[in-house]
Amino acid sequence: TLLAFPTRVKSMVLTSSSAGAGSVILKDGGSGGTTLLEITTPATAAFHNIIIPGEGVRFATNVHATLANCTVSVFYG
């Protein structure tokens, strides 16, 4: 769980790995919760700025992340 309270995710910085394609899955309500955002990353080592337009994505309970071959920094508000 990245954030243990209700919030809006407004942007992210992803660092992908050259080890293979990866992904970021953000869920509301823990690991078994509802998937609200899923991003696939390429198999190259790079930074990716993800800006979510408008008010962002609303997470009513918490923000849970499942990461594969990448790291993520989440900006919320």
C-alpha positions in Angstrom: 0.0 0.0 0.0 1.5 3.3 -1.1 -1.0 5.6 0.6 -3.2 4.4 3.4 -5.9 7.1 3.0 -8.3 8.4 0.4 -6.6 10.6 -2.2 -6.3 11.5 -5.9 -3.2 10.4 -7.8 -2.3 13.3 -10.1 1.0 12.2 -11.6 3.8 9.7 -11.5 7.4 9.3 -12.4 8.2 5.7 -13.5 11.7 4.3 -13.9 11.6 1.3 -16.2 14.3 -1.4 -16.3 16.2 -2.9 -19.2 15.4 -6.4 -17.6 12.2 -6.6 -19.6 8.9 -5.0 -20.1 7.1 -4.0 -16.9 3.9 -2.6 -15.5 2.4 -0.5 -12.7 -1.0 -1.4 -11.5 -2.8 0.9 -9.0 -5.7 -0.4 -7.1 -8.2 1.1 -4.7 -8.9 -1.1 -1.6 -5.7 -3.2 -1.3 -4.2 -6.0 -3.4 -7.7 -7.5 -4.1 -9.3 -4.1 -4.8 -10.5 -2.4 -8.0 -7.9 -1.6 -10.6 -8.1 2.1 -11.4 -4.9 2.6 -13.4 -2.6 0.2 -15.3 0.5 1.3 -17.3 2.8 -0.9 -19.2 6.5 0.1 -19.4 9.0 -0.7 -22.2 12.0 -2.9 -21.8 14.5 0.0 -21.7 16.1 1.8 -18.8 14.4 5.2 -18.8 12.3 7.8 -16.8 8.7 8.3 -17.8 6.6 11.3 -16.5 2.9 10.4 -16.4 0.6 13.4 -15.9 -3.0 12.6 -15.2 -5.3 15.4 -16.6 -8.1 17.1 -14.7 -8.5 16.1 -11.0 -6.5 12.9 -11.4 -7.7 9.4 -10.4 -9.7 9.2 -7.2 -8.9 6.4 -4.7 -11.7 6.2 -2.1 -9.9 3.9 0.3 -6.2 3.7 -0.3 -3.6 3.4 -3.1 -2.1 -0.1 -3.6 0.6 -0.6 -6.2 1.8 -3.8 -7.9 5.1 -3.2 -9.7 7.0 -5.3 -12.3 10.5 -4.3 -13.5 10.1 -0.7 -12.5 9.9 1.8 -9.7 7.4 4.6 -9.2 7.0 7.9 -7.4 3.4 8.9 -7.0 2.3 12.5 -6.6 -1.1 13.0 -4.9 -3.4 15.6 -3.5 
